[in-house]
């Protein structure tokens, strides 16, 4: 097995090499028969790194529960690191391919696969990007947006509206860049969903003018619920067309 010009025996020897000035207080077998897998995440990892780490560790630890361990490390440059360690050799000192564990060989197969295609599992990555944007939005819903029942339900409604109505919303690119949904996009979704907060009526009245949109029509009964107070002009127009009188 060759990866980036190295055969499996050379890779095993590299993975068992203890870094200079590296403190280790874990299992005694480390750097003897156990070593690095080349799979880790740290404080600087993005959503793709975290998705790949979750997918690969779940796969490998599920197949070889006794041959893997996740250890927490600290590094002066990158901070905290979660690193997957692996049993590499069956017997110490012998780097022949027959003495190298299947667990380590599958690590290398994963690394080869990622070198060809950077995403370990497309479905997991898609879900991770959505969850990243969702969690960000839950914490960052603008004050002028009416929160219906809970921030989680409101965020879900907004993301569903954006996904169905706006083709240029790319959650993957946004999550990879560490971005959140813009306030402008959130306001458009809130407007479409009748989630304009009556407590910020002046804001919304000015906003629709600036955006060239039909005005929000506010009901007179401000003691009623948000749903009964807020109606868009198009909803009132429906009553006019059916012969009812606005009031």
Backbone as numpy.savetxt, mean C-alpha at the origin, in Angstrom:
# Nx Ny Nz CAx CAy CAz Cx Cy Cz
22.72 -23.40 -11.06 21.87 -22.21 -11.06 22.76 -20.96 -11.06
22.50 -20.05 -12.00 23.30 -18.85 -12.15 22.41 -17.63 -11.92
22.89 -16.68 -11.11 22.17 -15.44 -10.89 23.18 -14.30 -10.88
23.02 -13.37 -11.85 23.91 -12.22 -11.98 25.38 -12.64 -12.03
25.64 -13.70 -12.79 27.00 -14.16 -13.02 27.57 -15.06 -11.96
26.80 -15.36 -10.91 27.30 -16.22 -9.83 26.55 -17.54 -9.85
27.26 -18.63 -9.58 26.57 -19.92 -9.44 26.08 -20.07 -8.01
25.29 -21.10 -7.76 24.63 -21.25 -6.47 25.62 -21.42 -5.33
26.75 -22.05 -5.57 27.75 -22.24 -4.52 28.38 -20.90 -4.13
28.67 -20.06 -5.12 29.23 -18.74 -4.83 28.23 -17.87 -4.07
26.95 -17.97 -4.45 25.92 -17.20 -3.77 25.77 -17.65 -2.32
25.84 -18.95 -2.11 25.74 -19.48 -0.75 26.89 -18.98 0.12
28.08 -18.97 -0.44 29.24 -18.50 0.31 29.11 -17.01 0.64
28.62 -16.22 -0.32 28.41 -14.80 -0.07 27.37 -14.58 1.03
26.27 -15.34 0.96 25.18 -15.16 1.92 25.59 -15.56 3.33
26.62 -16.38 3.47 27.10 -16.82 4.78 28.21 -15.93 5.33
28.66 -14.97 4.55 29.77 -14.12 4.97 29.27 -13.05 5.94
29.87 -12.99 7.09 29.48 -12.00 8.10 30.07 -10.64 7.73
29.22 -9.59 7.70 29.73 -8.25 7.38 30.73 -7.78 8.43
31.64 -6.90 8.02 32.61 -6.34 8.95 31.89 -5.48 10.00
32.38 -5.51 11.22 31.85 -4.69 12.31 30.34 -4.88 12.50
29.91 -6.10 12.38 28.47 -6.40 12.50 28.23 -7.14 13.80
27.38 -6.57 14.65 27.06 -7.23 15.91 25.90 -8.20 15.73
26.06 -9.40 16.26 25.02 -10.42 16.13 24.86 -11.16 17.46
23.60 -11.20 17.95 23.31 -11.88 19.21 22.17 -12.88 19.04
21.95 -13.34 17.79 20.89 -14.28 17.51 21.37 -15.72 17.55
20.76 -16.55 16.69 21.07 -17.98 16.69 22.54 -18.23 16.40
23.09 -19.27 17.03 24.50 -19.59 16.90 24.86 -20.07 15.49
23.88 -20.61 14.79 24.15 -21.16 13.46 24.36 -20.07 12.40
24.06 -18.80 12.76 24.18 -17.73 11.79 25.63 -17.57 11.35
25.82 -17.43 10.06 27.12 -17.33 9.40 27.92 -18.63 9.50
27.20 -19.70 9.82 27.79 -21.03 9.85 27.04 -21.90 8.85
25.76 -22.15 9.15 24.88 -22.82 8.19 23.71 -21.91 7.78
23.46 -20.88 8.57 22.40 -19.91 8.27 23.03 -18.61 7.77
22.26 -17.91 6.93 22.76 -16.65 6.40 21.64 -15.78 5.84
22.01 -14.79 5.04 21.05 -13.85 4.47 20.33 -14.43 3.26
19.08 -14.09 3.10 18.32 -14.53 1.94 18.33 -13.50 0.82
18.70 -12.25 1.14 18.61 -11.18 0.15 17.24 -10.55 0.07
16.39 -10.87 1.04 15.00 -10.39 1.04 14.75 -9.63 2.35
14.47 -8.33 2.26 14.24 -7.55 3.47 13.44 -6.30 3.15
13.00 -5.62 4.21 12.35 -4.31 4.11 12.92 -3.42 5.20
12.88 -2.11 4.96 13.37 -1.17 5.96 12.50 0.08 5.98
12.90 1.06 6.76 12.10 2.27 6.91 11.89 3.02 5.61
12.78 2.83 4.65 12.69 3.52 3.37 11.97 2.72 2.30
11.53 1.51 2.63 10.88 0.65 1.63 9.55 1.25 1.20
9.23 1.11 -0.09 7.94 1.60 -0.58 6.92 0.47 -0.56
5.72 0.76 -1.05 4.63 -0.21 -0.98 4.93 -1.46 -1.80
5.68 -1.34 -2.89 6.04 -2.52 -3.67 7.01 -3.40 -2.89
8.02 -2.80 -2.27 8.96 -3.58 -1.46 8.24 -4.34 -0.36
7.30 -3.65 0.30 6.57 -4.28 1.41 5.66 -5.39 0.92
5.03 -5.18 -0.25 4.18 -6.23 -0.82 5.01 -7.45 -1.20
6.12 -7.23 -1.87 6.99 -8.34 -2.27 7.50 -9.10 -1.04
7.88 -8.37 -0.01 8.38 -9.02 1.21 7.30 -9.89 1.83
6.06 -9.36 1.90 4.95 -10.13 2.48 4.66 -11.38 1.68
4.64 -11.26 0.36 4.32 -12.40 -0.51 5.41 -13.47 -0.43
6.65 -13.04 -0.53 7.76 -14.00 -0.60 7.96 -14.69 0.75
7.91 -13.93 1.83 8.10 -14.57 3.14 6.96 -15.53 3.45
5.73 -15.16 3.06 4.60 -16.07 3.27 4.81 -17.37 2.48
5.28 -17.25 1.25 5.49 -18.43 0.42 6.61 -19.32 0.98
7.75 -18.72 1.26 8.90 -19.50 1.68 8.74 -20.08 3.09
8.22 -19.28 4.00 8.05 -19.78 5.36 6.92 -20.80 5.45
5.97 -20.71 4.51 4.93 -21.73 4.46 5.46 -23.07 3.98
6.41 -23.03 3.04 6.99 -24.27 2.50 8.07 -24.84 3.40
8.87 -23.96 4.01 10.02 -24.41 4.80 10.00 -23.72 6.18
9.04 -24.08 7.02 8.89 -23.36 8.30 10.09 -23.45 9.23
10.90 -24.49 9.07 12.06 -24.66 9.96 13.34 -24.06 9.39
13.26 -23.55 8.17 14.47 -23.08 7.49 14.53 -21.57 7.30
13.55 -20.86 7.86 13.52 -19.40 7.70 13.21 -18.73 9.02
13.68 -17.49 9.14 13.35 -16.68 10.30 13.44 -15.21 9.88
12.56 -14.37 10.43 12.63 -12.94 10.19 13.24 -12.29 11.41
14.32 -11.55 11.21 15.01 -10.90 12.32 14.95 -9.39 12.14
14.85 -8.68 13.25 14.87 -7.22 13.23 16.27 -6.71 13.49
16.75 -5.84 12.61 18.10 -5.29 12.72 18.04 -3.77 12.74
19.09 -3.15 13.22 19.21 -1.70 13.17 20.47 -1.33 12.39
20.31 -0.31 11.54 21.43 0.16 10.72 21.48 1.68 10.81
22.66 2.24 10.95 22.79 3.69 11.16 22.24 4.48 9.98
22.30 3.92 8.77 21.88 4.67 7.58 20.41 4.49 7.25
19.88 3.27 7.43 18.50 3.00 7.00 17.54 2.78 8.17
18.05 2.77 9.38 17.17 2.57 10.53 16.84 1.10 10.74
15.56 0.83 11.05 15.15 -0.55 11.33 15.03 -1.35 10.03
15.47 -2.60 10.09 15.40 -3.51 8.95 14.80 -4.83 9.42
13.80 -5.32 8.68 13.32 -6.69 8.86 13.93 -7.54 7.75
14.70 -8.53 8.14 15.44 -9.31 7.14 15.11 -10.79 7.29
14.89 -11.43 6.17 14.63 -12.86 6.15 15.95 -13.62 6.13
16.17 -14.45 7.15 17.36 -15.30 7.18 16.95 -16.72 6.80
17.93 -17.49 6.33 17.63 -18.81 5.78 18.74 -19.80 6.14
18.35 -21.02 6.36 19.35 -22.09 6.51 19.87 -22.41 5.12
21.17 -22.22 4.91 21.76 -22.34 3.57 22.42 -23.69 3.35
23.13 -24.16 4.37 23.86 -25.42 4.24 23.28 -26.48 5.17
23.28 -27.71 4.70 22.91 -28.82 5.58 24.04 -29.13 6.56
25.28 -29.15 6.04 26.47 -29.37 6.85 27.40 -28.18 6.67
28.00 -27.66 7.74 28.85 -26.48 7.62 30.11 -26.74 6.80
30.52 -25.70 6.05 31.79 -25.75 5.34 31.75 -26.39 3.97
30.68 -27.04 3.61 30.58 -27.73 2.32 29.66 -26.92 1.41
30.24 -26.30 0.37 29.47 -25.44 -0.53 29.12 -26.13 -1.85
29.19 -27.44 -1.86 28.74 -28.16 -3.05 27.23 -28.00 -3.17
26.74 -28.05 -4.40 25.31 -27.81 -4.64 24.45 -28.82 -3.91
24.95 -30.04 -3.73 24.17 -31.08 -3.06 23.96 -30.77 -1.58
24.86 -29.97 -1.00 24.77 -29.65 0.43 23.99 -28.35 0.69
23.60 -27.66 -0.38 22.85 -26.41 -0.25 21.37 -26.73 -0.16
20.68 -26.10 0.76 19.28 -26.44 1.03 18.36 -26.00 -0.11
17.26 -26.72 -0.22 16.23 -26.32 -1.19 15.65 -24.95 -0.82
15.64 -24.66 0.47 15.10 -23.38 0.93 15.91 -22.23 0.33
17.22 -22.31 0.39 18.06 -21.25 -0.17 17.92 -21.19 -1.69
17.83 -22.35 -2.32 17.68 -22.37 -3.79 16.39 -21.67 -4.21
15.32 -21.84 -3.42 14.06 -21.16 -3.77 14.16 -19.66 -3.53
14.97 -19.24 -2.54 15.24 -17.80 -2.38 15.84 -17.23 -3.65
16.81 -17.91 -4.18 17.47 -17.44 -5.39 16.49 -17.43 -6.57
15.63 -18.42 -6.64 14.63 -18.45 -7.71 13.70 -17.23 -7.61
13.33 -16.85 -6.38 12.52 -15.65 -6.20 13.27 -14.40 -6.65
14.54 -14.31 -6.31 15.33 -13.14 -6.71 15.48 -13.06 -8.22
15.65 -14.21 -8.86 15.72 -14.24 -10.32 14.40 -13.78 -10.91
13.30 -14.26 -10.33 11.98 -13.87 -10.81 11.77 -12.37 -10.69
12.16 -11.77 -9.55 12.00 -10.33 -9.37 12.92 -9.54 -10.29
14.04 -10.12 -10.64 14.95 -9.44 -11.56 14.33 -9.35 -12.95
13.49 -10.32 -13.29 12.80 -10.32 -14.59 11.52 -9.49 -14.54
10.79 -9.54 -13.42 9.52 -8.82 -13.25 9.41 -8.42 -11.80
9.34 -7.12 -11.54 9.57 -6.59 -10.19 8.46 -6.85 -9.18
7.31 -7.35 -9.63 6.17 -7.55 -8.73 6.01 -9.03 -8.42
6.03 -9.37 -7.14 5.91 -10.78 -6.76 4.51 -11.31 -6.99
3.49 -10.50 -6.72 2.10 -10.92 -6.88 1.28 -9.68 -7.24
0.76 -9.63 -8.46 0.04 -8.44 -8.94 -1.18 -8.13 -8.09
-1.94 -9.15 -7.73 -3.15 -8.94 -6.95 -2.83 -8.38 -5.57
-1.82 -8.95 -4.92 -1.41 -8.46 -3.60 -0.93 -7.02 -3.70
-0.17 -6.72 -4.75 0.35 -5.36 -4.92 -0.79 -4.37 -5.17
-1.77 -4.74 -6.00 -2.92 -3.88 -6.23 -3.64 -3.57 -4.92
-3.88 -4.60 -4.13 -4.57 -4.42 -2.86 -3.75 -3.56 -1.89
-2.43 -3.76 -1.90 -1.56 -2.98 -1.02 -1.60 -1.50 -1.39
-1.62 -1.21 -2.70 -1.69 0.18 -3.15 -3.02 0.81 -2.73
-4.11 0.06 -2.91 -5.42 0.58 -2.51 -5.45 0.85 -1.01
-4.95 -0.10 -0.21 -4.96 0.07 1.24 -4.09 1.25 1.65
-2.98 1.46 0.96 -2.12 2.60 1.26 -2.87 3.90 1.04
-3.52 4.05 -0.12 -4.27 5.26 -0.43 -5.46 5.40 0.51
-6.14 4.29 0.80 -7.30 4.32 1.69 -6.89 4.81 3.08
-5.84 4.23 3.64 -5.40 4.62 4.99 -4.98 6.08 5.03
-4.31 6.53 3.97 -3.91 7.93 3.88 -5.13 8.83 3.87
-6.15 8.44 3.08 -7.35 9.26 2.94 -8.14 9.32 4.24
-8.24 8.20 4.95 -8.97 8.17 6.22 -8.41 9.22 7.18
-7.10 9.40 7.16 -6.46 10.35 8.07 -6.47 11.78 7.54
-6.87 11.95 6.26 -6.67 13.24 5.61 -7.92 13.75 4.88
-9.12 13.35 5.31 -10.34 13.85 4.69 -10.48 15.34 5.01
-10.62 16.20 4.01 -10.73 17.64 4.28 -11.93 17.96 5.16
-11.81 19.02 5.96 -12.87 19.39 6.90 -14.19 19.69 6.20
-14.13 20.19 4.97 -15.35 20.58 4.27 -16.14 19.39 3.72
-15.59 18.19 3.84 -16.29 16.98 3.39 -17.08 16.40 4.56
-18.36 16.13 4.31 -19.21 15.52 5.34 -18.82 14.07 5.55
-18.56 13.71 6.80 -18.20 12.33 7.15 -19.49 11.57 7.43
-19.79 10.63 6.57 -21.02 9.85 6.69 -20.75 8.58 7.49
-21.30 8.52 8.69 -21.18 7.38 9.60 -19.77 7.23 10.18
-18.76 7.16 9.32 -17.39 7.03 9.80 -16.43 7.50 8.72
-15.20 7.80 9.12 -14.19 8.20 8.14 -13.89 7.06 7.17
-13.93 5.82 7.69 -13.64 4.67 6.83 -14.71 4.52 5.74
-16.00 4.66 6.13 -17.06 4.53 5.13 -16.99 5.67 4.12
-16.72 6.88 4.60 -16.62 8.02 3.70 -15.45 7.87 2.73
-14.29 7.42 3.23 -13.13 7.20 2.36 -13.43 6.14 1.32
-14.12 5.08 1.70 -14.47 4.02 0.76 -15.40 4.55 -0.33
-16.37 5.38 0.04 -17.28 5.97 -0.94 -16.53 6.86 -1.93
-15.61 7.68 -1.40 -14.85 8.59 -2.25 -13.96 7.82 -3.23
-13.27 6.80 -2.75 -12.39 6.02 -3.63 -13.19 5.26 -4.68
-14.35 4.75 -4.31 -15.20 4.05 -5.29 -15.68 5.03 -6.37
-16.05 6.23 -5.95 -16.50 7.25 -6.91 -15.36 7.65 -7.85
-14.18 7.85 -7.31 -13.03 8.22 -8.13 -12.65 7.11 -9.10
-12.71 5.87 -8.64 -12.37 4.73 -9.50 -13.33 4.58 -10.66
-14.61 4.84 -10.41 -15.63 4.64 -11.45 -15.78 5.84 -12.38
-15.39 7.03 -11.91 -15.66 8.24 -12.67 -14.45 8.90 -13.30
-13.27 8.56 -12.80 -12.06 9.24 -13.29 -11.03 8.20 -13.71
-10.77 8.13 -15.02 -9.88 7.10 -15.55 -8.41 7.38 -15.26
-8.06 8.63 -14.94 -6.66 8.97 -14.77 -6.17 8.81 -13.34
-7.00 8.24 -12.45 -6.56 7.97 -11.08 -5.77 6.67 -11.08
-4.47 6.73 -10.82 -3.61 5.55 -10.81 -3.10 5.32 -9.40
-3.76 4.43 -8.67 -3.40 4.19 -7.27 -1.99 3.61 -7.14
-1.57 2.81 -8.12 -0.24 2.22 -8.04 0.84 3.28 -8.08
0.78 4.17 -9.09 1.78 5.23 -9.20 1.76 6.14 -7.98
0.55 6.45 -7.49 0.44 7.33 -6.34 1.06 6.69 -5.10
0.77 5.41 -4.89 1.30 4.72 -3.72 2.82 4.59 -3.80
3.34 4.29 -4.99 4.78 4.16 -5.15 5.50 5.48 -4.91
4.85 6.58 -5.27 5.44 7.90 -5.07 5.16 8.47 -3.68
4.44 7.71 -2.85 4.12 8.19 -1.51 3.13 9.33 -1.50
2.25 9.37 -2.51 1.29 10.46 -2.64 -0.08 10.04 -2.11
-0.93 11.04 -1.84 -2.31 10.80 -1.46 -3.23 11.40 -2.51
-4.52 11.13 -2.39 -5.50 11.76 -3.28 -5.50 13.26 -3.05
-5.49 14.05 -4.11 -5.47 15.50 -3.96 -6.78 16.00 -3.37
-6.72 17.12 -2.67 -7.93 17.72 -2.11 -8.92 18.05 -3.22
-8.41 18.46 -4.38 -9.29 18.80 -5.50 -10.12 17.60 -5.94
-9.46 16.44 -6.09 -10.16 15.23 -6.50 -11.17 14.80 -5.44
-10.78 14.93 -4.17 -11.69 14.57 -3.08 -12.93 15.44 -3.10
-12.75 16.73 -3.36 -13.90 17.65 -3.39 -14.84 17.32 -4.53
-14.29 17.00 -5.70 -15.15 16.62 -6.81 -15.97 15.38 -6.46
-15.31 14.40 -5.86 -16.03 13.18 -5.47 -17.09 13.49 -4.42
-16.75 14.32 -3.45 -17.71 14.69 -2.41 -18.90 15.42 -3.01
-18.65 16.30 -3.96 -19.72 17.03 -4.65 -20.64 16.05 -5.39
-20.04 15.11 -6.12 -20.84 14.12 -6.86 -21.65 13.23 -5.93
-21.12 12.99 -4.74 -21.77 12.08 -3.78 -22.68 12.81 -2.80
-22.85 14.11 -2.97 -23.63 14.92 -2.02 -23.06 14.83 -0.61
-21.75 14.93 -0.51 -21.07 14.90 0.78 -20.44 16.25 1.09
-21.12 17.33 0.67 -20.66 18.68 1.00 -21.17 19.03 2.39
-20.28 19.35 3.30 -20.68 19.61 4.68 -21.41 20.94 4.79
-22.58 20.93 5.40 -23.35 22.16 5.58 -22.64 23.12 6.53
-21.74 22.61 7.35 -20.99 23.47 8.25 -19.98 24.32 7.50
-19.73 23.97 6.23 -18.81 24.73 5.38 -19.52 25.20 4.12
-20.74 25.68 4.33 -21.58 26.10 3.21 -20.91 27.22 2.41
-20.33 28.20 3.06 -19.69 29.31 2.35 -18.56 28.81 1.46
-17.80 27.86 1.98 -16.71 27.29 1.17 -17.24 26.66 -0.11
-18.28 25.83 0.03 -18.81 25.11 -1.14 -19.46 26.07 -2.13
-20.14 27.07 -1.63 -20.78 28.04 -2.55 -19.72 28.75 -3.38
-18.59 29.06 -2.78 -17.51 29.72 -3.51 -16.80 28.73 -4.44
-16.65 27.50 -3.96 -15.92 26.48 -4.75 -16.64 26.17 -6.05
-17.96 25.98 -6.01 -18.68 25.64 -7.24 -18.61 26.79 -8.25
-18.57 28.03 -7.76 -18.42 29.17 -8.67 -17.06 29.12 -9.37
-16.02 28.87 -8.59 -14.66 28.81 -9.14 -14.51 27.67 -10.15
-15.20 26.55 -9.89 -15.08 25.38 -10.75 -16.08 25.39 -11.91
-16.99 26.36 -11.92 -18.00 26.43 -12.99 -19.00 25.30 -12.93
-19.37 24.87 -11.73 -20.31 23.77 -11.53 -21.67 24.30 -11.09
-22.73 23.53 -11.31 -24.04 23.91 -10.78 -23.96 24.07 -9.26
-24.66 25.05 -8.72 -24.55 25.31 -7.27 -25.14 24.17 -6.45
-24.60 24.04 -5.26 -25.19 23.14 -4.28 -26.44 23.84 -3.74
-27.56 23.13 -3.68 -28.81 23.70 -3.17 -28.99 23.21 -1.75
-28.98 24.13 -0.82 -29.07 23.80 0.59 -30.51 23.93 1.06
-31.01 22.96 1.79 -32.36 23.03 2.35 -32.45 24.05 3.47
-33.65 24.39 3.86 -33.86 25.39 4.89 -33.82 24.82 6.30
-34.05 23.53 6.44 -34.16 22.93 7.77 -32.78 22.48 8.25
-32.03 23.39 8.89 -30.68 23.07 9.30 -30.63 22.21 10.56
-31.80 21.88 11.11 -31.82 20.95 12.22 -31.95 19.51 11.74
-32.17 19.34 10.44 -32.33 18.00 9.89 -30.97 17.35 9.66
-31.02 16.09 9.26 -29.77 15.38 9.00 -29.12 15.92 7.75
-27.81 15.62 7.61 -27.07 16.06 6.43 -27.74 15.60 5.15
-28.23 14.36 5.13 -28.83 13.82 3.91 -30.10 14.57 3.53
-30.86 15.04 4.50 -32.10 15.77 4.21 -31.83 17.23 3.85
-30.73 17.78 4.36 -30.41 19.18 4.09 -29.85 19.36 2.68
-28.94 18.48 2.29 -28.17 18.69 1.07 -28.82 18.07 -0.15
-29.08 18.89 -1.15 -29.58 18.40 -2.44 -28.84 19.16 -3.52
-28.46 18.46 -4.57 -27.85 19.13 -5.70 -28.93 19.68 -6.60
-28.57 20.69 -7.36 -29.55 21.35 -8.22 -30.25 20.36 -9.15
-29.53 19.38 -9.63 -30.12 18.41 -10.55 -31.23 17.62 -9.90
-31.11 17.34 -8.58 -32.16 16.60 -7.90 -33.42 17.45 -7.79
-33.27 18.74 -7.51 -34.43 19.61 -7.44 -35.09 19.80 -8.80
-34.25 19.82 -9.84 -34.78 19.98 -11.18 -35.72 18.84 -11.54
-35.43 17.64 -11.02 -36.29 16.48 -11.27 -37.69 16.72 -10.74
-37.78 17.33 -9.56 -39.10 17.64 -9.00 -39.81 18.68 -9.87
-39.10 19.68 -10.37 -39.71 20.70 -11.23 -40.30 20.06 -12.48
-39.54 19.12 -13.07 -40.01 18.50 -14.30 -41.24 17.66 -14.07
-41.42 17.17 -12.83 -42.60 16.33 -12.55 -43.78 17.15 -12.04
-43.63 18.50 -12.02 -44.76 19.35 -11.68 -44.85 19.72 -10.23
-43.75 19.49 -9.44 -43.75 19.87 -8.04 -43.18 21.27 -7.89
-43.45 21.90 -6.80 -42.95 23.24 -6.53 -41.86 23.17 -5.49
-40.75 23.86 -5.79 -39.64 23.91 -4.82 -40.07 24.64 -3.57
-39.60 24.19 -2.46 -39.93 24.89 -1.24 -39.11 24.37 -0.10
